[in-house]
Amino acid sequence: MHLEYLANELLLDLFQYIDIIHLFHAFHGLNTRFNKLLITKLTSYNLDFRSISKYNFDNVCQKYLPLIINKIISFHLSDNDETPNLSKIFLSYGFTINQF
């Protein structure tokens, strides 16, 4: 059995157990069905950037965040040793807190 054969409702249930950043990395761009599920069927997003690499953070900000910005209900930024200057990098992409 292939993942693509599962019903949308079941996929959406499974997606609830996977971090949204990993979901986009794994499924966005595979086909139009997965893109539609990720962007239009998921109704809200909680983003946690506290332990993300700069490379992945840049990808999310450039590729995925503009697609879901109006559905984000919470996000966490960090400025620790693991993710230094993350808030400054986030703002450098032109995002403002008011957009959320």
N, CA, C and O atoms as a Tinker XYZ file with bonds, in Angstrom:
   400  protein
     1  N      0.841000   -1.182000    0.000000    73     2
     2  CA     0.000000    0.000000    0.000000    64     1     3
     3  C      0.886000    1.245000    0.000000    63     2     4     5
     4  O      1.921000    1.287000    0.665000    81     3
     5  N      0.468000    2.235000   -0.743000    73     3     6
     6  CA     1.197000    3.493000   -0.843000    64     5     7
     7  C      0.492000    4.562000   -0.022000    63     6     8     9
     8  O     -0.730000    4.553000    0.129000    81     7
     9  N      1.281000    5.469000    0.497000    73     7    10
    10  CA     0.748000    6.568000    1.298000    64     9    11
    11  C     -0.274000    7.388000    0.511000    63    10    12    13
    12  O     -1.249000    7.886000    1.076000    81    11
    13  N     -0.048000    7.522000   -0.776000    73    11    14
    14  CA    -0.936000    8.324000   -1.612000    64    13    15
    15  C     -2.350000    7.763000   -1.688000    63    14    16    17
    16  O     -3.285000    8.486000   -2.033000    81    15
    17  N     -2.517000    6.486000   -1.370000    73    15    18
    18  CA    -3.835000    5.853000   -1.458000    64    17    19
    19  C     -4.701000    6.097000   -0.223000    63    18    20    21
    20  O     -5.895000    5.798000   -0.239000    81    19
    21  N     -4.119000    6.632000    0.833000    73    19    22
    22  CA    -4.897000    6.893000    2.043000    64    21    23
    23  C     -5.858000    8.058000    1.819000    63    22    24    25
    24  O     -5.573000    8.976000    1.050000    81    23
    25  N     -6.977000    8.005000    2.490000    73    23    26
    26  CA    -7.969000    9.079000    2.395000    64    25    27
    27  C     -7.412000   10.372000    2.991000    63    26    28    29
    28  O     -6.572000   10.339000    3.890000    81    27
    29  N     -7.883000   11.494000    2.490000    73    27    30
    30  CA    -7.436000   12.795000    2.993000    64    29    31
    31  C     -7.641000   12.922000    4.496000    63    30    32    33
    32  O     -6.774000   13.444000    5.197000    81    31
    33  N     -8.765000   12.456000    4.990000    73    31    34
    34  CA    -9.068000   12.561000    6.420000    64    33    35
    35  C     -8.043000   11.808000    7.256000    63    34    36    37
    36  O     -7.633000   12.280000    8.317000    81    35
    37  N     -7.632000   10.641000    6.782000    73    35    38
    38  CA    -6.632000    9.861000    7.508000    64    37    39
    39  C     -5.267000   10.542000    7.457000    63    38    40    41
    40  O     -4.550000   10.582000    8.457000    81    39
    41  N     -4.916000   11.069000    6.305000    73    39    42
    42  CA    -3.651000   11.796000    6.191000    64    41    43
    43  C     -3.627000   13.003000    7.121000    63    42    44    45
    44  O     -2.623000   13.255000    7.788000    81    43
    45  N     -4.718000   13.744000    7.167000    73    43    46
    46  CA    -4.782000   14.909000    8.052000    64    45    47
    47  C     -4.667000   14.494000    9.510000    63    46    48    49
    48  O     -4.044000   15.200000   10.303000    81    47
    49  N     -5.253000   13.368000    9.874000    73    47    50
    50  CA    -5.097000   12.850000   11.239000    64    49    51
    51  C     -3.637000   12.504000   11.519000    63    50    52    53
    52  O     -3.122000   12.814000   12.593000    81    51
    53  N     -2.973000   11.870000   10.570000    73    51    54
    54  CA    -1.558000   11.525000   10.734000    64    53    55
    55  C     -0.688000   12.776000   10.828000    63    54    56    57
    56  O      0.267000   12.820000   11.604000    81    55
    57  N     -1.020000   13.778000   10.043000    73    55    58
    58  CA    -0.249000   15.018000   10.032000    64    57    59
    59  C     -0.244000   15.703000   11.399000    63    58    60    61
    60  O      0.687000   16.445000   11.709000    81    59
    61  N     -1.253000   15.468000   12.208000    73    59    62
    62  CA    -1.329000   16.091000   13.532000    64    61    63
    63  C     -0.196000   15.635000   14.450000    63    62    64    65
    64  O      0.116000   16.306000   15.434000    81    63
    65  N      0.419000   14.499000   14.131000    73    63    66
    66  CA     1.474000   13.939000   14.971000    64    65    67
    67  C      2.876000   14.301000   14.489000    63    66    68    69
    68  O      3.867000   13.900000   15.098000    81    67
    69  N      2.959000   15.053000   13.404000    73    67    70
    70  CA     4.251000   15.410000   12.823000    64    69    71
    71  C      4.422000   16.920000   12.888000    63    70    72    73
    72  O      3.506000   17.673000   12.557000    81    71
    73  N      5.584000   17.348000   13.311000    73    71    74
    74  CA     5.909000   18.768000   13.365000    64    73    75
    75  C      5.702000   19.395000   11.988000    63    74    76    77
    76  O      6.077000   18.807000   10.973000    81    75
    77  N      5.112000   20.576000   11.954000    73    75    78
    78  CA     4.747000   21.214000   10.690000    64    77    79
    79  C      5.959000   21.466000    9.801000    63    78    80    81
    80  O      5.855000   21.374000    8.577000    81    79
    81  N      7.093000   21.778000   10.391000    73    79    82
    82  CA     8.295000   22.013000    9.599000    64    81    83
    83  C      8.708000   20.738000    8.877000    63    82    84    85
    84  O      9.061000   20.770000    7.698000    81    83
    85  N      8.662000   19.616000    9.589000    73    83    86
    86  CA     8.987000   18.336000    8.963000    64    85    87
    87  C      7.942000   17.937000    7.923000    63    86    88    89
    88  O      8.279000   17.340000    6.900000    81    87
    89  N      6.690000   18.262000    8.178000    73    87    90
    90  CA     5.639000   17.978000    7.196000    64    89    91
    91  C      5.915000   18.683000    5.874000    63    90    92    93
    92  O      5.838000   18.074000    4.807000    81    91
    93  N      6.234000   19.958000    5.954000    73    91    94
    94  CA     6.496000   20.699000    4.728000    64    93    95
    95  C      7.731000   20.177000    4.013000    63    94    96    97
    96  O      7.736000   20.064000    2.787000    81    95
    97  N      8.779000   19.856000    4.766000    73    95    98
    98  CA     9.983000   19.313000    4.137000    64    97    99
    99  C      9.697000   17.985000    3.449000    63    98   100   101
   100  O     10.230000   17.714000    2.373000    81    99
   101  N      8.870000   17.167000    4.055000    73    99   102
   102  CA     8.611000   15.830000    3.527000    64   101   103
   103  C      7.578000   15.805000    2.406000    63   102   104   105
   104  O      7.732000   15.048000    1.448000    81   103
   105  N      6.528000   16.620000    2.509000    73   103   106
   106  CA     5.393000   16.457000    1.611000    64   105   107
   107  C      5.133000   17.598000    0.637000    63   106   108   109
   108  O      4.515000   17.382000   -0.405000    81   107
   109  N      5.588000   18.801000    0.948000    73   107   110
   110  CA     5.306000   19.918000    0.040000    64   109   111
   111  C      6.101000   19.737000   -1.249000    63   110   112   113
   112  O      7.304000   19.482000   -1.223000    81   111
   113  N      5.418000   19.872000   -2.354000    73   111   114
   114  CA     6.065000   19.744000   -3.650000    64   113   115
   115  C      6.015000   18.344000   -4.243000    63   114   116   117
   116  O      6.421000   18.145000   -5.388000    81   115
   117  N      5.521000   17.366000   -3.476000    73   115   118
   118  CA     5.423000   16.011000   -4.028000    64   117   119
   119  C      4.374000   15.933000   -5.122000    63   118   120   121
   120  O      4.617000   15.383000   -6.196000    81   119
   121  N      3.211000   16.487000   -4.839000    73   119   122
   122  CA     2.137000   16.538000   -5.834000    64   121   123
   123  C      1.107000   17.568000   -5.372000    63   122   124   125
   124  O      1.175000   18.069000   -4.250000    81   123
   125  N      0.166000   17.870000   -6.238000    73   123   126
   126  CA    -0.809000   18.909000   -5.911000    64   125   127
   127  C     -1.719000   18.500000   -4.761000    63   126   128   129
   128  O     -2.172000   19.355000   -4.000000    81   127
   129  N     -1.989000   17.227000   -4.626000    73   127   130
   130  CA    -2.855000   16.776000   -3.530000    64   129   131
   131  C     -2.213000   17.070000   -2.178000    63   130   132   133
   132  O     -2.867000   17.617000   -1.290000    81   131
   133  N     -0.943000   16.713000   -2.012000    73   131   134
   134  CA    -0.274000   16.982000   -0.741000    64   133   135
   135  C     -0.130000   18.483000   -0.507000    63   134   136   137
   136  O     -0.298000   18.950000    0.619000    81   135
   137  N      0.174000   19.232000   -1.543000    73   135   138
   138  CA     0.259000   20.690000   -1.388000    64   137   139
   139  C     -1.063000   21.259000   -0.892000    63   138   140   141
   140  O     -1.091000   22.097000    0.010000    81   139
   141  N     -2.153000   20.800000   -1.487000    73   139   142
   142  CA    -3.471000   21.294000   -1.090000    64   141   143
   143  C     -3.793000   20.901000    0.349000    63   142   144   145
   144  O     -4.346000   21.703000    1.102000    81   143
   145  N     -3.454000   19.678000    0.734000    73   143   146
   146  CA    -3.692000   19.245000    2.114000    64   145   147
   147  C     -2.921000   20.111000    3.099000    63   146   148   149
   148  O     -3.460000   20.529000    4.125000    81   147
   149  N     -1.659000   20.379000    2.785000    73   147   150
   150  CA    -0.816000   21.161000    3.690000    64   149   151
   151  C     -1.252000   22.617000    3.783000    63   150   152   153
   152  O     -1.216000   23.207000    4.863000    81   151
   153  N     -1.656000   23.190000    2.678000    73   151   154
   154  CA    -1.911000   24.627000    2.657000    64   153   155
   155  C     -3.367000   24.985000    2.915000    63   154   156   157
   156  O     -3.640000   25.973000    3.597000    81   155
   157  N     -4.301000   24.217000    2.394000    73   155   158
   158  CA    -5.700000   24.615000    2.537000    64   157   159
   159  C     -6.476000   23.806000    3.562000    63   158   160   161
   160  O     -7.439000   24.313000    4.137000    81   159
   161  N     -6.090000   22.583000    3.800000    73   159   162
   162  CA    -6.877000   21.742000    4.704000    64   161   163
   163  C     -6.439000   21.851000    6.160000    63   162   164   165
   164  O     -7.264000   21.720000    7.065000    81   163
   165  N     -5.160000   22.087000    6.393000    73   163   166
   166  CA    -4.723000   22.315000    7.771000    64   165   167
   167  C     -5.143000   23.725000    8.144000    63   166   168   169
   168  O     -4.821000   24.681000    7.438000    81   167
   169  N     -5.853000   23.855000    9.238000    73   167   170
   170  CA    -6.470000   25.144000    9.557000    64   169   171
   171  C     -5.618000   26.048000   10.432000    63   170   172   173
   172  O     -5.849000   27.257000   10.474000    81   171
   173  N     -4.649000   25.493000   11.124000    73   171   174
   174  CA    -3.805000   26.328000   11.976000    64   173   175
   175  C     -2.436000   25.688000   12.121000    63   174   176   177
   176  O     -2.265000   24.479000   11.966000    81   175
   177  N     -1.472000   26.540000   12.424000    73   175   178
   178  CA    -0.096000   26.085000   12.524000    64   177   179
   179  C      0.536000   26.629000   13.798000    63   178   180   181
   180  O      0.370000   27.799000   14.143000    81   179
   181  N      1.255000   25.765000   14.481000    73   179   182
   182  CA     2.083000   26.147000   15.620000    64   181   183
   183  C      3.523000   25.877000   15.206000    63   182   184   185
   184  O      3.902000   24.728000   14.980000    81   183
   185  N      4.312000   26.916000   15.109000    73   183   186
   186  CA     5.686000   26.767000   14.647000    64   185   187
   187  C      6.653000   26.917000   15.807000    63   186   188   189
   188  O      6.542000   27.848000   16.604000    81   187
   189  N      7.588000   26.007000   15.895000    73   187   190
   190  CA     8.590000   26.038000   16.954000    64   189   191
   191  C      9.972000   26.065000   16.313000    63   190   192   193
   192  O     10.442000   25.058000   15.784000    81   191
   193  N     10.610000   27.216000   16.364000    73   191   194
   194  CA    11.926000   27.401000   15.763000    64   193   195
   195  C     13.049000   27.379000   16.801000    63   194   196   197
   196  O     14.153000   27.844000   16.518000    81   195
   197  N     12.790000   26.856000   17.974000    73   195   198
   198  CA    13.792000   26.911000   19.038000    64   197   199
   199  C     14.985000   25.998000   18.799000    63   198   200   201
   200  O     16.060000   26.253000   19.343000    81   199
   201  N     14.837000   24.966000   18.019000    73   199   202
   202  CA    15.988000   24.090000   17.759000    64   201   203
   203  C     16.041000   23.723000   16.278000    63   202   204   205
   204  O     16.030000   22.549000   15.909000    81   203
   205  N     16.099000   24.743000   15.455000    73   203   206
   206  CA    16.144000   24.550000   14.007000    64   205   207
   207  C     17.475000   25.080000   13.489000    63   206   208   209
   208  O     18.001000   26.069000   13.999000    81   207
   209  N     18.008000   24.420000   12.484000    73   207   210
   210  CA    19.257000   24.904000   11.899000    64   209   211
   211  C     18.980000   26.170000   11.094000    63   210   212   213
   212  O     17.850000   26.405000   10.666000    81   211
   213  N     19.992000   26.966000   10.894000    73   211   214
   214  CA    19.822000   28.193000   10.111000    64   213   215
   215  C     19.386000   27.851000    8.692000    63   214   216   217
   216  O     18.542000   28.542000    8.121000    81   215
   217  N     19.946000   26.807000    8.127000    73   215   218
   218  CA    19.576000   26.389000    6.771000    64   217   219
   219  C     18.084000   26.070000    6.688000    63   218   220   221
   220  O     17.398000   26.551000    5.786000    81   219
   221  N     17.579000   25.266000    7.620000    73   219   222
   222  CA    16.156000   24.919000    7.627000    64   221   223
   223  C     15.283000   26.134000    7.918000    63   222   224   225
   224  O     14.205000   26.283000    7.342000    81   223
   225  N     15.749000   26.995000    8.810000    73   223   226
   226  CA    14.995000   28.211000    9.114000    64   225   227
   227  C     14.868000   29.088000    7.870000    63   226   228   229
   228  O     13.790000   29.606000    7.576000    81   227
   229  N     15.965000   29.249000    7.146000    73   227   230
   230  CA    15.933000   30.035000    5.911000    64   229   231
   231  C     14.956000   29.432000    4.904000    63   230   232   233
   232  O     14.191000   30.155000    4.267000    81   231
   233  N     14.983000   28.108000    4.764000    73   231   234
   234  CA    14.051000   27.436000    3.847000    64   233   235
   235  C     12.607000   27.687000    4.234000    63   234   236   237
   236  O     11.777000   28.008000    3.383000    81   235
   237  N     12.308000   27.543000    5.508000    73   235   238
   238  CA    10.938000   27.751000    5.980000    64   237   239
   239  C     10.499000   29.187000    5.716000    63   238   240   241
   240  O      9.398000   29.421000    5.219000    81   239
   241  N     11.351000   30.140000    6.044000    73   239   242
   242  CA    10.993000   31.555000    5.861000    64   241   243
   243  C     10.806000   31.913000    4.391000    63   242   244   245
   244  O      9.933000   32.713000    4.055000    81   243
   245  N     11.602000   31.338000    3.530000    73   243   246
   246  CA    11.526000   31.674000    2.111000    64   245   247
   247  C     10.434000   30.909000    1.373000    63   246   248   249
   248  O      9.726000   31.483000    0.545000    81   247
   249  N     10.291000   29.616000    1.667000    73   247   250
   250  CA     9.396000   28.770000    0.874000    64   249   251
   251  C      8.005000   28.585000    1.471000    63   250   252   253
   252  O      7.010000   28.644000    0.749000    81   251
   253  N      7.924000   28.362000    2.777000    73   251   254
   254  CA     6.674000   27.896000    3.364000    64   253   255
   255  C      5.912000   28.959000    4.153000    63   254   256   257
   256  O      4.684000   29.013000    4.091000    81   255
   257  N      6.618000   29.787000    4.879000    73   255   258
   258  CA     5.954000   30.781000    5.716000    64   257   259
   259  C      5.022000   31.707000    4.932000    63   258   260   261
   260  O      3.915000   31.977000    5.399000    81   259
   261  N      5.422000   32.198000    3.769000    73   259   262
   262  CA     4.493000   33.055000    3.015000    64   261   263
   263  C      3.196000   32.343000    2.616000    63   262   264   265
   264  O      2.173000   32.998000    2.419000    81   263
   265  N      3.226000   31.026000    2.496000    73   263   266
   266  CA     2.039000   30.264000    2.097000    64   265   267
   267  C      1.029000   30.097000    3.226000    63   266   268   269
   268  O     -0.164000   29.920000    2.980000    81   267
   269  N      1.518000   30.154000    4.477000    73   267   270
   270  CA     0.647000   29.841000    5.620000    64   269   271
   271  C      0.576000   30.965000    6.642000    63   270   272   273
   272  O      0.028000   30.769000    7.727000    81   271
   273  N      1.106000   32.115000    6.329000    73   271   274
   274  CA     1.253000   33.183000    7.318000    64   273   275
   275  C     -0.074000   33.569000    7.970000    63   274   276   277
   276  O     -0.092000   33.940000    9.144000    81   275
   277  N     -1.168000   33.490000    7.245000    73   275   278
   278  CA    -2.461000   33.882000    7.806000    64   277   279
   279  C     -3.092000   32.789000    8.667000    63   278   280   281
   280  O     -4.159000   33.001000    9.242000    81   279
   281  N     -2.454000   31.632000    8.765000    73   279   282
   282  CA    -2.994000   30.530000    9.565000    64   281   283
   283  C     -2.138000   30.199000   10.789000    63   282   284   285
   284  O     -2.439000   29.252000   11.516000    81   283
   285  N     -1.101000   30.952000   11.015000    73   283   286
   286  CA    -0.209000   30.686000   12.146000    64   285   287
   287  C     -0.842000   31.226000   13.415000    63   286   288   289
   288  O     -1.196000   32.403000   13.493000    81   287
   289  N     -0.983000   30.355000   14.412000    73   287   290
   290  CA    -1.568000   30.800000   15.676000    64   289   291
   291  C     -0.509000   30.981000   16.754000    63   290   292   293
   292  O     -0.744000   31.678000   17.742000    81   291
   293  N      0.650000   30.362000   16.576000    73   291   294
   294  CA     1.747000   30.598000   17.516000    64   293   295
   295  C      3.066000   30.222000   16.861000    63   294   296   297
   296  O      3.135000   29.335000   16.009000    81   295
   297  N      4.105000   30.919000   17.283000    73   295   298
   298  CA     5.440000   30.519000   16.867000    64   297   299
   299  C      6.424000   30.893000   17.956000    63   298   300   301
   300  O      6.231000   31.860000   18.694000    81   299
   301  N      7.481000   30.106000   18.038000    73   299   302
   302  CA     8.505000   30.298000   19.058000    64   301   303
   303  C      9.836000   30.557000   18.365000    63   302   304   305
   304  O     10.277000   29.786000   17.512000    81   303
   305  N     10.454000   31.647000   18.748000    73   303   306
   306  CA    11.795000   31.970000   18.281000    64   305   307
   307  C     12.744000   31.877000   19.456000    63   306   308   309
   308  O     12.335000   32.012000   20.610000    81   307
   309  N     14.001000   31.647000   19.162000    73   307   310
   310  CA    14.987000   31.521000   20.221000    64   309   311
   311  C     16.201000   32.369000   19.875000    63   310   312   313
   312  O     16.434000   32.708000   18.714000    81   311
   313  N     16.949000   32.696000   20.877000    73   311   314
   314  CA    18.194000   33.426000   20.679000    64   313   315
   315  C     19.261000   32.822000   21.585000    63   314   316   317
   316  O     19.982000   33.537000   22.281000    81   315
   317  N     19.347000   31.502000   21.565000    73   315   318
   318  CA    20.334000   30.834000   22.408000    64   317   319
   319  C     21.536000   30.398000   21.572000    63   318   320   321
   320  O     21.646000   30.769000   20.403000    81   319
   321  N     22.428000   29.620000   22.162000    73   319   322
   322  CA    23.629000   29.183000   21.458000    64   321   323
   323  C     23.316000   28.312000   20.248000    63   322   324   325
   324  O     24.049000   28.321000   19.258000    81   323
   325  N     22.231000   27.564000   20.333000    73   323   326
   326  CA    21.859000   26.660000   19.244000    64   325   327
   327  C     21.286000   27.418000   18.044000    63   326   328   329
   328  O     21.500000   27.027000   16.897000    81   327
   329  N     20.570000   28.486000   18.312000    73   327   330
   330  CA    19.951000   29.289000   17.247000    64   329   331
   331  C     20.184000   30.773000   17.512000    63   330   332   333
   332  O     19.239000   31.494000   17.831000    81   331
   333  N     21.421000   31.240000   17.385000    73   331   334
   334  CA    21.708000   32.647000   17.689000    64   333   335
   335  C     21.105000   33.604000   16.664000    63   334   336   337
   336  O     21.045000   33.311000   15.470000    81   335
   337  N     20.663000   34.752000   17.164000    73   335   338
   338  CA    20.138000   35.845000   16.330000    64   337   339
   339  C     18.926000   35.466000   15.485000    63   338   340   341
   340  O     18.673000   36.083000   14.451000    81   339
   341  N     18.190000   34.472000   15.914000    73   339   342
   342  CA    17.054000   34.004000   15.123000    64   341   343
   343  C     15.998000   35.088000   14.942000    63   342   344   345
   344  O     15.416000   35.205000   13.864000    81   343
   345  N     15.742000   35.873000   15.966000    73   343   346
   346  CA    14.726000   36.921000   15.839000    64   345   347
   347  C     15.166000   37.990000   14.841000    63   346   348   349
   348  O     14.340000   38.500000   14.085000    81   347
   349  N     16.439000   38.331000   14.829000    73   347   350
   350  CA    16.939000   39.315000   13.860000    64   349   351
   351  C     16.860000   38.774000   12.436000    63   350   352   353
   352  O     16.498000   39.495000   11.507000    81   351
   353  N     17.202000   37.505000   12.277000    73   351   354
   354  CA    17.120000   36.879000   10.956000    64   353   355
   355  C     15.672000   36.853000   10.479000    63   354   356   357
   356  O     15.386000   37.138000    9.317000    81   355
   357  N     14.766000   36.510000   11.387000    73   355   358
   358  CA    13.341000   36.466000   11.060000    64   357   359
   359  C     12.869000   37.830000   10.564000    63   358   360   361
   360  O     12.200000   37.917000    9.535000    81   359
   361  N     13.208000   38.873000   11.275000    73   359   362
   362  CA    12.794000   40.227000   10.886000    64   361   363
   363  C     13.468000   40.677000    9.592000    63   362   364   365
   364  O     12.910000   41.491000    8.856000    81   363
   365  N     14.666000   40.154000    9.308000    73   363   366
   366  CA    15.363000   40.535000    8.077000    64   365   367
   367  C     14.644000   40.039000    6.825000    63   366   368   369
   368  O     14.882000   40.549000    5.730000    81   367
   369  N     13.773000   39.056000    6.977000    73   367   370
   370  CA    12.980000   38.573000    5.842000    64   369   371
   371  C     11.779000   39.473000    5.561000    63   370   372   373
   372  O     11.025000   39.223000    4.621000    81   371
   373  N     11.600000   40.503000    6.356000    73   371   374
   374  CA    10.517000   41.451000    6.128000    64   373   375
   375  C      9.227000   41.122000    6.850000    63   374   376   377
   376  O      8.221000   41.806000    6.666000    81   375
   377  N      9.244000   40.077000    7.672000    73   375   378
   378  CA     8.056000   39.736000    8.448000    64   377   379
   379  C      7.945000   40.676000    9.638000    63   378   380   381
   380  O      8.952000   41.127000   10.184000    81   379
   381  N      6.720000   40.964000   10.030000    73   379   382
   382  CA     6.481000   41.753000   11.231000    64   381   383
   383  C      5.574000   40.965000   12.160000    63   382   384   385
   384  O      4.833000   40.086000   11.720000    81   383
   385  N      5.635000   41.276000   13.421000    73   383   386
   386  CA     4.795000   40.592000   14.403000    64   385   387
   387  C      3.318000   40.836000   14.095000    63   386   388   389
   388  O      2.484000   39.965000   14.339000    81   387
   389  N      2.996000   41.995000   13.569000    73   387   390
   390  CA     1.597000   42.322000   13.255000    64   389   391
   391  C      0.995000   41.412000   12.188000    63   390   392   393
   392  O     -0.227000   41.298000   12.100000    81   391
   393  N      1.823000   40.768000   11.380000    73   391   394
   394  CA     1.318000   39.856000   10.356000    64   393   395
   395  C      0.720000   38.596000   10.963000    63   394   396   397
   396  O     -0.011000   37.862000   10.298000    81   395
   397  N      1.029000   38.354000   12.205000    73   395   398
   398  CA     0.563000   37.137000   12.847000    64   397   399
   399  C     -0.548000   37.490000   13.783000    63   398   400
   400  O     -1.102000   36.611000   14.443000    81   399
